[in-house]
Amino acid sequence: MDSQLQQEVARLSKRSEWLASFTIDGQTIGAGFNHDRDVRPGQFFSLVPKPRRILELGSCQGGGTFQLAQRPGVTEVVAIEGRDYNIEKARFAQRLLGLTNVTFIEANLETFDFKSLGRFDAVYCVGLLYHLPKPWELLTRLNDVSDVIYLNTHYCRASCASRKADAYEGANWYEMGFEDPLSGLSNWSFWPTLKSLTHMLADAGFLSEIIETDSNGLGQCPHGTTILARQTARVSDEERDCLWLETQAILAALPPDHGSKLRGRLATRLVQTLAELRRASRRIWARAPQRLATTEAMDAAPLPGPLVGTIVTNVEQKIPTMNRDRTPATAPTVVD
Ligand SMILES: C[S@@+](CC[C@H](N)C(=O)[O-])C[C@H]1O[C@@H](n2cnc3c(N)ncnc32)[C@H](O)[C@@H]1O
């Protein structure tokens, strides 16, 4: 590494901790997790057919961003991040990587208005939603931006739910302040239960498909899920019905302290069978991604309800959780 580069790395290290490392020309720049090993971008591309323009939320130091931007066929990634010192590192790595299809924007996602950015083929929202005090507000604003959200987030166990926020069950969690590079920008965040999260998405106009939960019995908070959320109008009636059933089955199959009092082999078998059906209808969707129901049909269609659904496995062990050990905020300082 030449001395100018070394000086810049040292300056950035003084400013804040590196959380991402990059392999550039055989050299490691930065420190922490190398997103070449992050399973989420690969899963995103397997679920979302050929996205060209992607919006990333909470991009931190660009580790995930560059995984998206380097994928053949991706023309642009717009990445929004609330901490200037994270963006500074990300831009530094971007220059070294020579990537011209990435734009970092410094903004607070609690309030940011996306409209000026135009539309995106998909939103990549990982490790961000559980840092917000009013996650439903962000989801609602995303309706202006894209038909598809790939969401990877934590949820609150039903047994830990201690309050209702805007009709959603869940609990507050403390955030660690601006100097913590991974935290939210407010003092606390609200984590919905998995069931409430699917309601939240439905209320925002998105039909959820639960791709994964960590319900295999890790027995610890926080819990995580991956959801593919699509605008309801983009989903065929048949698939909507399947998703509804499948989501019910997934929620029922969660361990009692995660979500539902009902669980058991029958529910799990049902989830698997429904997942097979769903995969068949996904193939149809992938072949005709532009199909859009008319507004009239949308209005006439019954609300999908709270729901979603697919494979119940544990990805959280494979995904480097950016969330540090945190305790529920038992005494919320702010109540909406
Ligand atoms: C836990 S990290 C996740 C990083 C990355 N998305 C990942 O999962 O690998 C959360 C990131 O979101 C950013 N963030 C949290 N709340 C935000 C907000 N309200 N507006 C913008 N960025 C925010 C943090 O600064 C941090 O970089």
The ligand as a MOL file (V3000), in Angstrom:
LIG
                    3D

  0  0  0     0  0            999 V3000
M  V30 BEGIN CTAB
M  V30 COUNTS 27 29 0 0 0
M  V30 BEGIN ATOM
M  V30 1 C -26.8630 -2.4580 11.5910 0
M  V30 2 S -26.1990 -1.4460 10.3210 0 CHG=1
M  V30 3 C -26.5400 -2.3750 8.8690 0
M  V30 4 C -25.5470 -2.1820 7.7730 0
M  V30 5 C -25.8210 -2.9490 6.4910 0
M  V30 6 N -27.0930 -2.5790 5.9120 0
M  V30 7 C -25.7890 -4.4300 6.7180 0
M  V30 8 O -26.7690 -5.0170 7.1670 0
M  V30 9 O -24.7560 -5.0350 6.4660 0 CHG=-1
M  V30 10 C -27.3930 -0.1410 10.2620 0
M  V30 11 C -26.9750 0.9930 9.3540 0
M  V30 12 O -28.0930 1.8240 9.1410 0
M  V30 13 C -27.7380 3.1650 9.4190 0
M  V30 14 N -28.9210 3.8240 9.9580 0
M  V30 15 C -29.5920 3.5270 11.0970 0
M  V30 16 N -30.6480 4.3380 11.2520 0
M  V30 17 C -30.6510 5.1670 10.1840 0
M  V30 18 C -31.5020 6.2290 9.7710 0
M  V30 19 N -32.5490 6.6270 10.4940 0
M  V30 20 N -31.2170 6.8640 8.6190 0
M  V30 21 C -30.1530 6.4910 7.8550 0
M  V30 22 N -29.3170 5.4900 8.1970 0
M  V30 23 C -29.5630 4.8420 9.3530 0
M  V30 24 C -26.6130 3.0790 10.4460 0
M  V30 25 O -25.8260 4.2490 10.4460 0
M  V30 26 C -25.8690 1.8450 9.9630 0
M  V30 27 O -24.9400 2.1470 8.9950 0
M  V30 END ATOM
M  V30 BEGIN BOND
M  V30 1 1 1 2
M  V30 2 1 2 3
M  V30 3 1 2 10
M  V30 4 1 3 4
M  V30 5 1 4 5
M  V30 6 1 5 6
M  V30 7 1 5 7
M  V30 8 2 7 8
M  V30 9 1 7 9
M  V30 10 1 10 11
M  V30 11 1 11 12
M  V30 12 1 11 26
M  V30 13 1 12 13
M  V30 14 1 13 14
M  V30 15 1 13 24
M  V30 16 1 14 15
M  V30 17 1 14 23
M  V30 18 2 15 16
M  V30 19 1 16 17
M  V30 20 1 17 18
M  V30 21 2 17 23
M  V30 22 1 18 19
M  V30 23 2 18 20
M  V30 24 1 20 21
M  V30 25 2 21 22
M  V30 26 1 22 23
M  V30 27 1 24 25
M  V30 28 1 24 26
M  V30 29 1 26 27
M  V30 END BOND
M  V30 END CTAB
M  END
